[in-house]
Amino acid sequence: MSETTIEKTFDIDGSLVVITGGNTGIGKETARKLSWAGASVLIACRNLEKASSAKKDIETETGNPVKVLQLDLSSFESIKNFTNRLIGQYGIPDVLINNAAIYSRKHIKSKDGIEMTMAVNYYAPFYLTSLILPHMLELNNEARIINVSSDAYSFGKYIPDLGKSRELKGFSAYALSKRALMYYSFDLAEKLLNTNITINCVHPGHSATGIWPSDTWYWKITKAFISINADPASYAAENIVFAASSPDMCGISGKYLSNLEICNTKDNIFNAAEQKQLWDFTLCELEELGILK
Ligand SMILES: NC(=O)c1ccc[n+]([C@@H]2O[C@H](COP(=O)([O-])OP(=O)(O)OC[C@H]3O[C@@H](n4cnc5c(N)ncnc54)[C@H](OP(=O)(O)O)[C@@H]3O)[C@@H](O)[C@H]2O)c1
């Protein structure tokens, strides 16, 4: 079936939407908008205090209940526990939005021994999706996975071992994590052809949120510049909401969206061999850690 002949039926009203990092920034605005649209929103957050304050704000405004579950994306164990609770208590999501991410100025390792930016921004959505996907496939309803990327991907120098052998940090870690997320999404879209599940990447736009460091003079000035030209988080969220809920996105998969439209990626930096190598490398890493068997 071609994209133009697909019946456009997706209805966000009543759909279960899981948003990682939905307690603040662009994720919270996405949760708010989808809640207004009638979705049954679940925010997956590491800090339950912040999460319940976001839940209260959104519920007061929309009158639609918001669910909260604890999730620390820097821990594979937490991701597994979260998925079990999600499926057990609330069922299989119709939409999974892998929104949460960090920018770490310093080289820090996660509990599982992975550089923190790569752990949260790349390995976590990879693993979380791999746990939820078999349930989506079994249910066979139309479902959407949205990976929130960034136009920073185009600055990500591809490193075959994802920086394992170096002191990855700062912008190089952030840009590589977003490039890896794009490769992963495009690869998964190919594997999901002829299923009811689509996966797309979104660049939300630039917003002066908490993701940017503010603990040095350099970053205080940089953040001030970002603020001048930034979009409000509510505008940035529109891009994610579009990918998650628009009937125009029915059957569309493996794309990169920005400014409410499908954009061309900088193809000169993507290649199929790297994409396949990344998939195989990630599986090996997760197997080595005993995460995937
Ligand atoms: N802001 C921009 O200019 C911009 C531009 C391009 C792309 N993006 C992308 O947009 C998405 C949202 O970013 P944002 O700007 O809204 O940033 P933000 O305000 O810092 O929000 C990030 C969210 O991720 C959560 N998070 C971080 N580490 C986590 C962990 N280990 N476990 C669970 N949750 C964790 C944070 O939770 P806590 O509140 O507990 O820290 C927060 O809810 C990210 O994918 C980012 O890369 C942003």
The ligand as an ORCA input file, in Angstrom:
! r2SCAN-3c Opt
* xyz 0 1
  N      15.871     22.028     24.340
  C      16.368     22.031     23.106
  O      16.825     23.043     22.569
  C      16.380     20.751     22.319
  C      16.833     20.798     20.988
  C      16.829     19.638     20.262
  C      16.391     18.463     20.814
  N      15.982     18.432     22.117
  C      15.554     17.148     22.684
  O      14.278     17.289     23.274
  C      14.120     16.319     24.316
  C      13.591     16.981     25.582
  O      14.587     17.857     26.062
  P      14.263     19.164     26.913
  O      14.894     20.274     26.188
  O      12.843     19.232     27.264
  O      15.171     18.883     28.204
  P      14.828     18.916     29.779
  O      13.940     20.044     30.095
  O      16.157     18.828     30.453
  O      14.040     17.557     29.981
  C      14.715     16.325     29.906
  C      13.884     15.284     30.576
  O      14.640     14.067     30.595
  C      14.581     13.524     31.897
  N      15.713     12.654     32.222
  C      17.023     12.957     32.181
  N      17.752     11.897     32.611
  C      16.860     10.914     32.926
  C      16.986      9.610     33.440
  N      18.175      9.077     33.753
  N      15.867      8.877     33.651
  C      14.657      9.396     33.371
  N      14.465     10.641     32.887
  C      15.558     11.391     32.672
  C      14.577     14.743     32.809
  O      14.170     14.372     34.104
  P      14.614     15.242     35.397
  O      13.651     16.363     35.457
  O      14.490     14.258     36.515
  O      16.022     15.687     35.141
  C      13.584     15.613     32.038
  O      12.274     15.229     32.335
  C      15.507     15.661     24.481
  O      15.518     14.442     23.766
  C      16.444     16.656     23.825
  O      17.626     16.058     23.342
  C      15.964     19.551     22.888
*
